[in-house]
Amino acid sequence: MTDIGSQAPAWLAVPNARSGEAVPPAVHTDGDQDAPGGVESALSPLGRLAEAPVSEHVGIFEDVLTGLEAVLTSVDEPLPDSER
């Protein structure tokens, strides 16, 4: 039997129910940097879930959805000359 799914993704940064410690943030190597306005940036509001009351969770998820939609929209846009 495997442990797939037994740990929260690093970007979620929610407290571990057993130890009470927060999951560490994702570690990036130089070649694995998130582009400005990229997916990691869009997912960053999820880090607020642990401290936010449940009544605010919908707003946080809406922020994430809006950010992810912006990332998907930008995929088809050409890069400016300065970023090539």
C-alpha positions in Angstrom: 0.0 0.0 0.0 1.3 3.5 -0.8 1.1 6.8 1.0 -0.1 8.7 -2.0 -2.3 11.6 -0.9 -1.4 11.1 2.8 0.3 14.5 2.9 -1.0 18.0 2.0 0.7 19.6 -1.0 3.4 22.0 0.0 1.7 25.0 -1.5 -1.3 24.6 0.7 0.7 25.2 3.9 -2.0 23.9 6.2 -1.2 22.7 9.8 -0.6 19.0 10.1 -3.4 17.6 12.2 -1.1 15.3 14.1 1.8 17.6 14.9 0.3 21.0 14.6 3.2 22.1 12.4 2.6 23.8 9.1 3.6 22.1 5.9 6.7 23.9 4.5 6.4 26.0 1.3 7.5 24.5 -2.0 11.2 24.6 -2.7 12.1 25.9 -6.2 15.4 25.3 -8.0 16.7 27.9 -10.5 15.1 26.1 -13.4 11.8 25.7 -11.6 10.9 29.3 -10.8 7.3 30.4 -11.2 6.8 33.1 -13.7 5.4 36.4 -12.4 1.7 36.0 -12.2 2.1 32.2 -12.6 0.3 29.3 -11.0 2.2 29.4 -7.7 1.2 33.0 -7.3 -2.4 32.2 -8.1 -2.4 29.5 -5.5 -0.8 31.6 -2.8 -4.2 32.7 -1.2 -4.7 29.1 -0.2 -2.1 29.7 2.5 -4.6 31.9 4.3 -7.2 29.1 4.7 -5.7 27.8 8.0 -6.2 31.1 9.7 -9.4 32.3 8.0 -12.8 31.5 9.4 -14.8 29.0 7.3 -17.1 31.9 6.3 -14.2 33.5 4.4 -13.1 30.3 2.5 -15.4 30.9 -0.4 -13.8 34.3 -1.0 -10.4 32.8 -0.9 -11.3 30.1 -3.4 -12.8 32.8 -5.6 -9.4 34.7 -5.5 -7.6 31.5 -6.5 -10.0 30.8 -9.3 -9.6 34.4 -10.6 -5.9 34.0 -10.5 -5.8 30.7 -12.3 -8.2 32.0 -15.0 -5.7 34.9 -15.5 -2.8 32.5 -15.8 -4.7 30.4 -18.4 -5.7 33.5 -20.4 -2.1 34.7 -20.4 -0.8 31.4 -21.9 -2.0 32.4 -25.4 -0.6 35.9 -25.1 2.9 36.5 -26.7 5.7 37.4 -24.4 7.0 40.9 -24.5 10.4 41.3 -26.2 12.0 42.1 -22.8 11.0 38.6 -21.4 12.2 36.5 -24.4 
